Amino acid sequence: MIDRSVIGKSMVVVPSFIRQRFTLPPALRLRISERRMLLILVDLFCILNALWIAMDTVDSLKWRPELALSYLGWFAVAASIWLVGANIFDLYDLARASNLPQTMRSIVGVWLFVLTICVVASLPILPALSRSLLFIFATIALLELVSWRLIYIRLFMQPWFRQRALIVGASRSGRDLAVALHQAGGAPSPYRGSGYEIVGFVDDDPVLHRAFVEGAPVFGNSADLFALIKRLDVDEVIVAITNRHAIHPGTMESLVACAEHGCKVTTMSALSERVLGRVPVFHIGHNLEGIFSTQETAGSRLFNVAKRMIDIGVASVGLLALAPILLLVLVANRLVSPGPLFYRQVRVGRGGKSFTIYKLRSMTPDAEAGTGAVWAAVGDSRITPVGRWLRRTRLDELPQVINVLRGEMSIVGPRPERPEFVEQLAGKIPFYRARHGVRPGLTGWAQVQYGYGRSVDDARIKLEYDLYYVRHAAPLLDLQILFRTLAIALQMKGS
């Protein structure tokens, strides 16, 4: 039975007349994908509306039916440039979109990116008198975007638009999820902005009944689940049980009943992938589907062939770009830190095979002669002044285009790790070797999401990002990684 005394004590259940007044119908409470789509669509409206107004100030560009195709082309180009810039500056990350300073920085970054391309592209096209429309376009676009994002943060982050979630399982997995969904320790939660509100838990352990987990009550056992989603107006049930094969048949029946009546049912690992782009290795048990992609599509083999062709083309261009960079680094090293130009290191690649990668030396010569393989540290004294610049721009990895041409690496993929660390990490982190199922890359999902690893816990988080890439590798994800890598290089945010 439902424990009504717990419901009465809970801060998440409010009187019905207040809920009727302030809570939106379930259809209007925004899900994660809907929040991202809303941001994208309104951003594009702001950009295209500003472009329309600016073009209307030039007589030759004023709207008339014969310019319809031209308008369509200009709008398509402007939208494409905006979306590229938005990916570079991570504008549609929901945690960033919910934070005013971060949102404003991202908007200004994308705005400058779009404006720069428009100015450069317009120089040979628009007469001098018409370039004033760029100023009008830029001003209106910035005002509209800033106003819209302020409205989003003020309005759509309110509880009325949040998805009300009930968690099945109040032990370690459920507790970890509750911590992640809240503001933990005053630090921004990675789930911030995802729009979830935890209304409580259910758990079949009677010891936990009437308890509170991270501020949310445990209402009862799974037999009460269907009644609870009706009473608490729940939008989504999240299953936080690591060993899903051991779920009691009665619990499964309750979950099916919830889904049958329109309540969304998901797992903790699926939620983590959807919000964070990570596979939570300590919370998936022995579920192989949570690690490997089990879907075979007609385009998967074609994607692998096309990716290899693109790797060869990009690596060939990179090899040409390497020559002038080598000259600059050679001169700088002679002045600051004499020693070899290149650094060779053994790494583990696809299928667990070892190979030698090439890097531009960023540390003092023989930096590990007396210590052996050790993790890099913040402010590592072994890194030279030139090496620090190389790492921040990620240019130290550029010689690995040679490995790409050899077929040992790809442009995009999990970064290859050293054999010493692979042995250490494989014994401590579940599924660590699963990342060797694809070619390692010059850059990867973990690199653009997290950066350098300096500990076992860092390696575990990076593995979770790598496994997400292994499961979801696709052309659009590769493009997103490349755009984000470009942004890191331009902003010198590499470690």
C-alpha positions in Angstrom: 0.0 0.0 0.0 1.0 3.6 -0.5 2.4 5.2 2.7 0.3 8.4 2.8 2.3 9.7 5.8 5.3 9.9 3.6 3.4 11.7 0.9 2.2 14.2 3.5 5.7 14.9 4.7 7.3 15.2 1.3 8.2 18.6 -0.1 7.7 17.4 -3.7 4.0 16.7 -3.3 2.0 19.9 -3.0 -1.7 20.6 -2.5 -3.8 19.8 -5.6 -5.2 23.4 -6.0 -1.6 24.7 -6.2 -0.6 21.9 -8.7 -3.7 22.6 -10.8 -2.7 26.3 -10.9 1.0 26.1 -11.5 1.6 22.7 -13.2 1.3 22.4 -16.9 -0.4 19.4 -18.6 2.0 16.5 -19.3 2.0 17.2 -23.0 3.5 20.6 -22.4 6.2 19.5 -19.9 9.3 19.4 -22.1 11.5 16.4 -22.6 15.2 16.5 -23.3 14.9 16.2 -27.1 12.1 18.7 -27.1 14.2 21.2 -25.2 17.0 20.9 -27.6 14.7 21.2 -30.6 13.0 24.3 -29.1 16.4 25.9 -28.7 17.5 25.1 -32.2 14.2 26.3 -33.8 13.9 29.6 -32.0 17.6 30.3 -32.5 17.2 29.8 -36.2 14.1 31.9 -36.3 16.1 34.8 -34.6 18.9 34.5 -37.2 16.6 34.3 -40.2 14.3 37.0 -39.0 17.3 39.3 -38.5 18.5 38.5 -42.0 15.1 39.2 -43.5 14.8 42.6 -41.7 18.4 43.5 -42.8 17.8 42.6 -46.4 14.6 44.6 -46.4 16.7 47.7 -45.8 18.4 47.3 -49.3 16.1 48.2 -52.2 17.6 45.6 -54.5 17.1 42.9 -51.9 13.6 43.7 -50.7 11.3 40.8 -50.9 9.4 40.1 -54.1 8.3 36.8 -55.6 11.1 36.6 -58.2 13.6 36.5 -55.3 12.0 33.5 -53.6 14.7 31.1 -54.7 17.5 33.5 -53.8 15.9 34.1 -50.3 15.7 30.3 -49.8 19.4 30.0 -50.7 20.5 32.8 -48.4 18.4 31.4 -45.5 19.8 27.9 -46.0 23.4 29.2 -46.0 22.8 31.4 -42.9 21.1 28.5 -41.1 24.0 26.1 -42.0 26.7 28.5 -40.8 24.8 29.1 -37.6 24.4 25.3 -36.9 28.1 24.7 -37.6 29.1 27.5 -35.2 26.6 26.3 -32.6 28.2 22.8 -32.7 31.7 24.4 -32.3 30.6 26.4 -29.2 28.4 23.6 -27.8 25.4 25.9 -27.8 22.8 23.1 -27.4 24.2 21.5 -24.3 21.3 21.7 -21.9 23.5 22.3 -18.9 25.1 25.2 -20.6 21.8 26.5 -21.9 20.5 26.7 -18.4 23.5 28.8 -17.2 23.3 32.5 -18.1 27.0 33.4 -18.2 27.9 30.2 -20.2 25.0 30.8 -22.6 26.0 34.4 -23.2 29.6 33.4 -23.9 28.5 30.7 -26.3 26.1 33.0 -28.1 28.7 35.7 -28.5 31.2 33.1 -29.8 28.7 31.7 -32.4 27.6 35.3 -33.3 31.2 36.3 -34.0 31.8 33.2 -36.0 28.7 33.8 -38.2 29.5 37.5 -38.6 33.2 36.8 -39.6 32.1 34.3 -42.3 29.4 36.7 -43.5 31.9 39.6 -43.7 34.5 37.5 -45.5 32.0 36.0 -47.9 30.4 39.4 -48.7 33.5 41.3 -49.6 33.5 40.2 -53.3 29.7 40.2 -53.6 28.1 43.2 -51.9 28.8 46.8 -52.8 30.1 49.0 -50.1 26.8 50.7 -49.5 25.1 47.4 -49.0 27.5 46.2 -46.3 25.6 48.2 -43.8 23.0 45.4 -43.8 25.6 43.2 -42.1 25.7 45.7 -39.2 21.9 45.7 -39.0 21.7 41.9 -39.3 24.4 41.4 -36.6 22.8 43.9 -34.2 19.2 42.5 -34.5 20.4 38.9 -34.4 22.4 39.5 -31.2 19.5 41.3 -29.5 17.0 38.7 -30.4 19.2 35.8 -29.4 20.1 37.2 -26.0 16.4 38.1 -25.3 15.3 34.6 -26.3 17.9 32.8 -24.2 17.0 35.0 -21.2 13.3 34.0 -21.7 14.3 30.3 -21.9 16.3 30.5 -18.7 13.6 32.5 -16.8 10.6 30.6 -18.1 11.4 27.1 -19.4 13.7 26.2 -16.4 10.7 26.6 -14.0 9.2 23.5 -12.4 6.1 23.8 -14.5 8.0 22.6 -17.6 10.0 19.8 -15.8 9.5 16.1 -16.4 8.3 14.5 -13.1 10.4 11.4 -12.6 9.9 8.5 -10.2 13.0 6.3 -9.6 12.7 2.5 -9.2 15.5 1.4 -6.9 16.7 3.5 -3.9 20.1 1.8 -3.3 23.4 2.8 -4.8 22.3 3.3 -8.5 19.2 5.3 -7.5 21.1 7.3 -5.0 23.9 8.1 -7.5 21.3 9.2 -10.0 19.5 11.4 -7.5 22.8 13.1 -6.6 23.6 13.7 -10.3 20.1 15.1 -11.0 20.4 17.6 -8.2 23.0 20.3 -7.6 25.6 18.3 -5.8 27.8 20.1 -3.3 27.1 23.5 -4.9 28.8 22.5 -8.1 26.8 22.6 -11.4 25.3 19.1 -12.0 26.0 17.6 -15.4 22.2 16.9 -15.6 21.4 20.6 -15.0 19.0 21.9 -17.6 17.7 18.4 -18.5 14.4 19.3 -17.0 13.9 16.4 -14.5 12.3 16.7 -11.1 12.5 13.7 -8.8 9.2 13.2 -7.0 10.5 10.1 -5.1 11.5 6.4 -5.2 10.0 3.0 -4.9 12.0 0.0 -3.6 11.1 -3.5 -2.6 13.4 -3.3 0.4 11.1 -2.7 3.5 14.1 -1.1 5.4 14.1 1.8 3.0 10.3 2.5 3.2 9.4 5.9 4.7 13.1 6.9 4.3 14.3 9.9 2.3 17.1 9.5 -0.3 18.8 12.7 -1.3 15.7 14.7 -0.1 13.2 12.6 -2.0 10.9 10.0 -0.2 10.7 6.3 -0.7 7.0 5.7 -1.1 6.8 2.0 -1.0 7.4 -1.1 -3.1 7.0 -1.7 -6.9 3.5 -3.1 -6.4 2.4 0.6 -5.7 4.1 1.9 -8.8 1.1 2.2 -11.1 -1.0 3.9 -8.4 1.9 6.3 -7.6 2.4 7.5 -11.2 -1.3 8.5 -11.3 -1.3 10.1 -7.8 2.0 12.0 -8.3 1.4 12.9 -12.0 4.6 11.2 -13.0 5.9 11.6 -16.6 8.7 9.1 -16.6 9.8 6.1 -14.5 13.5 5.6 -14.4 14.8 2.1 -13.5 17.9 2.4 -11.5 18.6 -1.4 -10.9 22.0 -2.5 -12.0 21.2 -6.2 -12.5 18.1 -5.9 -14.6 18.0 -9.7 -15.2 17.2 -10.1 -11.5 14.2 -7.7 -11.5 11.2 -9.4 -9.8 8.4 -10.4 -12.2 6.0 -8.3 -10.2 8.2 -5.2 -10.8 8.3 -5.9 -14.5 4.5 -6.2 -14.6 4.2 -2.9 -12.9 6.6 -1.2 -15.3 4.7 -2.7 -18.3 1.4 -1.3 -16.8 3.0 2.1 -16.5 4.1 2.0 -20.1 0.7 0.7 -21.2 -0.9 3.8 -19.8 1.4 6.2 -21.5 4.1 6.8 -18.8 7.5 6.7 -20.3 9.8 3.9 -18.8 13.5 4.2 -19.2 16.7 2.9 -17.6 19.4 4.8 -15.8 22.0 3.9 -18.4 19.7 5.1 -21.3 19.1 8.4 -19.4 22.8 8.9 -18.9 23.5 8.4 -22.6 20.6 10.7 -23.6 21.7 13.5 -21.3 25.4 13.1 -20.8 26.6 11.2 -23.8 28.1 8.6 -21.5 27.7 4.9 -20.7 27.7 4.5 -16.9 29.9 1.4 -16.7 29.3 0.8 -13.0 25.5 0.8 -13.4 24.8 -1.5 -16.4 25.6 -4.8 -14.8 26.3 -7.5 -17.4 24.1 -5.9 -20.1 26.0 -6.3 -23.3 23.5 -4.2 -25.2 24.6 -1.3 -23.0 28.2 -1.6 -24.3 28.0 -2.8 -27.9 25.8 -1.7 -30.7 23.6 -4.7 -31.5 21.8 -3.0 -34.4 23.1 -3.8 -37.9 22.1 -1.2 -40.5 22.6 -1.2 -44.2 24.8 1.9 -43.9 27.1 0.7 -41.1 29.6 -1.0 -43.5 29.3 1.9 -45.9 30.1 4.3 -43.1 33.2 2.4 -42.2 34.5 2.4 -45.8 33.7 6.1 -46.3 35.3 6.9 -43.0 38.5 5.2 -44.0 38.5 7.1 -47.3 38.0 10.4 -45.5 40.8 9.4 -43.0 43.2 9.0 -45.9 42.2 12.3 -47.5 42.3 14.3 -44.3 45.6 12.7 -43.2 47.2 13.5 -46.6 46.2 17.2 -46.2 47.5 17.1 -42.6 50.8 15.7 -43.8 51.2 18.8 -46.0 50.3 21.1 -43.1 52.8 19.4 -40.9 55.9 20.7 -42.7 55.7 24.4 -41.8 54.6 23.6 -38.2 57.6 21.3 -37.8 59.9 24.2 -38.9 58.4 26.6 -36.3 58.5 24.0 -33.5 62.1 23.1 -34.4 63.2 26.7 -34.1 61.2 27.3 -30.9 62.6 24.1 -29.2 66.2 25.0 -30.1 65.7 28.3 -28.3 63.7 27.1 -25.2 64.1 23.3 -24.8 66.8 21.6 -27.0 66.1 18.0 -27.7 64.4 15.7 -30.2 61.6 17.1 -32.3 59.5 14.0 -32.2 58.4 11.7 -29.4 57.6 8.1 -30.0 55.4 6.1 -27.7 53.8 2.6 -27.7 50.0 2.6 -27.6 47.3 0.0 -27.7 45.0 0.1 -30.8 42.2 -1.8 -32.4 42.0 -5.5 -31.4 44.4 -4.8 -28.5 47.4 -4.6 -30.8 50.3 -2.4 -29.9 51.7 0.2 -32.3 54.0 3.2 -32.1 52.5 6.7 -32.3 54.4 9.9 -33.2 53.9 13.2 -31.4 55.7 16.5 -31.3 57.7 16.5 -28.1 55.9 18.5 -25.4 58.0 17.4 -22.4 61.6 17.7 -21.4 63.9 14.9 -22.9 63.7 11.6 -20.9 60.9 13.0 -18.7 60.0 9.4 -17.5 63.5 8.0 -17.3 63.5 7.8 -13.5 59.8 7.3 -12.9 58.4 5.1 -15.7 54.9 5.6 -17.0 53.0 8.1 -14.8 49.8 10.2 -15.2 50.2 13.7 -16.4 49.3 16.3 -13.7 48.0 19.8 -13.7 50.9 22.2 -14.1 53.2 19.3 -14.8 56.8 20.6 -14.5 57.9 18.2 -17.2 56.0 20.1 -19.9 58.1 22.7 -21.8 56.8 26.2 -22.6 56.6 25.2 -26.3 55.0 21.9 -25.3 52.3 23.7 -23.3 51.3 25.7 -26.3 51.3 22.5 -28.5 49.1 20.7 -26.0 46.6 23.6 -25.7 46.2 23.8 -29.5 46.4 19.9 -29.8 49.1 20.4 -32.4 51.3 17.9 -30.6 49.1 15.1 -32.0 49.4 16.2 -35.6 52.3 13.8 -36.6 49.8 11.0 -35.9 48.5 11.5 -39.4 51.3 9.1 -40.3 49.5 6.5 -38.1 46.2 7.3 -39.8 47.7 6.7 -43.2 49.1 3.4 -42.0 45.7 2.3 -40.9 46.6 2.1 -37.2 44.4 5.1 -36.3 41.5 7.1 -37.6 40.8 10.9 -37.4 38.0 10.3 -35.0 37.9 7.6 -32.3 38.9 6.8 -28.7 42.4 8.0 -27.9 44.9 5.1 -27.7 46.3 4.4 -24.2 49.7 3.1 -23.1 50.0 -0.6 -22.5 51.0 0.0 -18.9 47.8 1.9 -18.2 45.6 -0.5 -20.1 46.7 -3.3 -17.9 46.1 -1.2 -14.8 42.7 0.2 -15.9 41.3 -3.1 -17.3 41.6 -4.6 -13.8 39.8 -1.7 -12.2 37.2 -0.5 -14.7 34.5 -2.8 -16.2 34.5 -3.2 -19.9 37.7 -1.2 -20.4 38.9 -3.3 -23.3 35.6 -2.7 -25.2 37.0 0.6 -26.5 39.5 -1.4 -28.6 36.7 -2.5 -30.8 37.2 0.5 -33.1 40.3 2.2 -34.5 41.7 4.8 -32.0 41.6 8.4 -33.2 43.5 11.7 -33.3 40.5 13.2 -31.4 37.5 11.6 -29.9 34.2 12.1 -28.0 36.0 11.8 -24.6 38.6 14.4 -25.6 36.0 17.1 -26.6 33.8 16.3 -23.6 36.4 15.8 -20.8 40.0 16.5 -21.8 43.1 14.8 -20.5 42.9 12.0 -17.9 45.1 12.3 -14.8 43.7 9.5 -12.6 41.9 6.2 -12.7 38.6 8.0 -12.0 39.3 10.3 -15.0 40.0 7.2 -17.1 36.7 5.7 -16.0 34.7 8.9 -17.1 36.6 9.0 -20.4 35.8 5.3 -21.0 32.1 6.1 -20.5 32.4 8.7 -23.3 34.4 6.3 -25.5 31.8 3.5 -25.1 29.1 6.0 -26.1 31.1 6.6 -29.3 31.6 2.9 -29.9 27.8 2.5 -29.6 26.7 5.5 -31.6 29.5 6.2 -34.2 28.0 7.9 -37.1 28.8 10.7 -39.6 27.0 13.4 -37.7 28.7 12.5 -34.4 32.1 12.5 -36.1 31.4 16.0 -37.5 30.3 17.2 -34.1 33.6 15.9 -32.6 35.6 17.6 -35.4 33.8 20.9 -34.9 34.4 20.8 -31.1 38.0 19.9 -31.6 38.4 22.9 -33.8 36.9 25.1 -31.1 39.2 23.7 -28.5 42.3 24.3 -30.7 41.2 27.9 -31.6 40.4 28.7 -27.9 43.6 26.9 -26.8 41.6 24.9 -24.2 43.6 21.7 -24.6 45.4 20.5 -21.5 
